[in-house]
């Protein structure tokens, strides 16, 4: 793989994008960014508050601006929010001069990983399972269409996921 291309991690919430991304960047000696965390850092408030004040549209605008800023840095590993792929400008930014890795995770596993998480505005609903199923139905095909590589994080350790990504991206030669 060309070392000048960024590596972008996409997938549903709780698929492990931040955890895997941080470990992958460390193994490559690259910088790691999480687009959601960068929005939090820039605004000084949690995403849930941005949703409360500006709505999802306001957050998505901030997200696009941040992704544009981050994708100008190379090489990086970027973990995106689960909904980042919804906006066409983001899809173009994420796939331009990047290798896109779709981290797959079942709704059941997402529920396990988020059951005590109160910071995810889309899950603050009576039926989180239904919401996750709806999100996957809407976003799953987009994740698949944008990805160069797909890796399951379902029952795998960070180390084994890194090993699979490295093999699929031919990173061992760097």
KAJO-V416318 format. One record per backbone hydrogen bond with DSSP energy under -1.0 kcal/mol. CO is the residue of the C=O (numbers start at 0). NH is the residue of the N-H. Records with the same first field share a line. If there is no record, write none. Layout:
BEGIN
CO=NH / NH
END
This chain:
BEGIN
1=4
5=98
6=77
7=100
8=79
9=102
11=14
15=19
16=20
17=21
18=22
19=23
20=24
21=25
22=26
23=27
24=28 / 29
30=76
32=78
33=37
34=38
35=39
36=40
37=41
38=42
39=43
45=49
46=50
47=51
48=52
49=53
50=54
53=57
54=58
55=59
56=60
57=61
58=62
59=63
60=64
61=65
62=66
63=67
64=68
65=69
66=70
69=72
75=6
76=32
77=8
78=34
80=83
82=85
86=90
87=91
88=92
89=93
90=94
91=95
96=5
98=7
99=147 / 148
100=9
101=150
103=152
105=109
106=110
107=111
108=112
109=113
113=116
119=122
120=123
122=124
126=130
127=131
128=132
129=133
130=134
131=135
132=136
133=137
134=138
135=139
138=142
139=143
140=144
141=145
142=146
148=101
150=103
156=160
157=161
158=162
159=163
160=164
161=165
162=166
163=167
164=168
165=170
170=173
END
